[in-house]
Amino acid sequence: MQLHEYNHRLLLALLPDDAAQATVFHSTSATQATLQITIRNRFKYTTELAMSMLFDDAVSDALVIRIYHDAQLAELVYSNEFEKQYRQLGGQVDPGNQASLRYSQNCFFNKWLIYLLEKGYRKDAWTAVK
């Protein structure tokens, strides 16, 4: 739980304040690739967003993140298109490995958020695209 709470605090330091006004945001820096956030859905207690990097010649796989507003938690739901489709088609991870997999994914998400903040991506550097 502490990891999800910490991820939530880091994400709040990164996300734009006016996220309710648009669905796609870009954050750029002179020396870094463009970070794109797409708000996939908004509900009363949760928001789901996709985060990806836009390079000159490619786009990274999206990290899909679910934010639980009432509990102040953020978790990485899945990190690539294969994993998403596998789950949608009913595929299941071995229950013995499920907790370990989710924990390691969220550890990666934590390090990724720290990296983005250290590289200058921040809540006041966003441009609404759509």
C-alpha positions in Angstrom: 0.0 0.0 0.0 2.8 2.4 0.8 4.2 2.1 -2.7 0.8 3.0 -4.2 0.5 5.9 -1.9 3.9 7.2 -2.8 3.2 6.7 -6.5 0.0 8.8 -6.0 2.0 11.7 -4.5 4.6 11.5 -7.2 1.9 11.5 -9.9 0.2 14.5 -8.4 3.5 16.4 -8.6 3.7 15.5 -12.3 0.1 15.7 -13.6 -1.4 19.0 -14.8 -3.8 20.7 -12.4 -6.4 21.3 -15.2 -6.7 17.6 -16.2 -10.5 17.9 -16.2 -10.4 20.4 -19.1 -8.8 18.1 -21.8 -8.0 14.5 -22.5 -4.6 14.7 -24.1 -1.6 16.6 -22.7 2.0 17.0 -23.8 5.0 18.0 -21.7 8.2 18.8 -23.5 11.7 19.9 -22.5 14.5 21.1 -24.7 16.6 18.0 -24.2 14.0 15.3 -23.6 11.3 13.5 -25.6 7.7 14.6 -25.3 5.7 13.0 -22.5 2.1 12.4 -23.5 -0.7 11.8 -21.0 -4.1 10.6 -22.3 -7.1 10.6 -19.9 -8.9 7.3 -20.8 -11.8 7.7 -18.5 -12.9 9.7 -15.5 -15.2 8.6 -12.8 -16.2 9.9 -9.4 -13.6 7.8 -7.5 -11.1 6.8 -10.2 -9.3 8.1 -13.2 -7.5 5.9 -15.8 -4.8 7.4 -17.9 -2.2 6.3 -20.4 1.3 7.7 -20.3 3.8 7.3 -23.2 6.9 9.0 -24.6 6.8 10.5 -28.1 10.1 10.3 -29.9 11.0 11.7 -33.3 10.5 8.3 -35.0 8.6 6.2 -32.6 6.1 6.1 -29.7 6.7 4.0 -26.6 4.2 1.5 -25.3 1.7 3.2 -23.0 1.7 2.7 -19.3 -1.9 2.5 -18.1 -2.4 3.9 -14.7 -5.4 3.9 -12.4 -5.8 6.6 -9.8 -8.0 6.0 -6.8 -9.0 9.5 -5.6 -10.8 8.5 -2.5 -8.0 6.2 -1.2 -5.2 8.4 -2.7 -3.5 5.5 -4.5 -2.1 5.1 -8.0 -1.2 1.8 -9.6 0.2 0.7 -12.9 -2.5 -1.5 -14.4 -0.6 -2.8 -17.4 2.5 -1.7 -19.2 2.1 -3.0 -22.8 -0.5 -3.8 -25.4 0.2 -7.6 -25.3 -0.6 -7.7 -21.5 -3.8 -5.7 -22.1 -5.0 -8.0 -24.8 -4.0 -11.1 -22.9 -6.2 -10.0 -20.0 -9.1 -8.9 -22.1 -9.1 -12.4 -23.8 -9.4 -14.0 -20.4 -5.7 -14.9 -19.9 -4.6 -15.1 -16.3 -1.3 -15.0 -14.6 -0.4 -17.8 -12.3 -2.0 -16.7 -8.9 1.3 -17.5 -7.2 3.1 -15.0 -9.4 0.3 -12.3 -9.6 1.3 -10.4 -6.5 5.0 -10.5 -7.4 4.3 -9.3 -10.9 2.1 -6.4 -9.8 4.6 -5.4 -7.2 7.5 -5.4 -9.6 5.5 -3.4 -12.2 4.6 -0.8 -9.6 8.3 -0.6 -8.4 9.2 0.2 -12.0 6.4 2.8 -12.2 7.7 4.4 -9.0 11.2 4.7 -10.5 9.8 6.0 -13.8 7.9 8.8 -12.0 11.0 9.8 -10.0 13.0 9.8 -13.2 10.4 12.0 -15.0 10.4 14.5 -12.1 14.2 14.6 -12.0 14.3 15.3 -15.8 12.1 18.4 -15.4 8.6 17.1 -16.3 6.3 18.8 -13.8 2.7 19.8 -13.4 3.1 23.4 -14.7 4.8 22.3 -18.0 1.8 20.8 -19.8 0.0 21.8 -22.9 -3.5 20.6 -23.6 -3.7 19.0 -27.0 -7.3 17.8 -27.1 
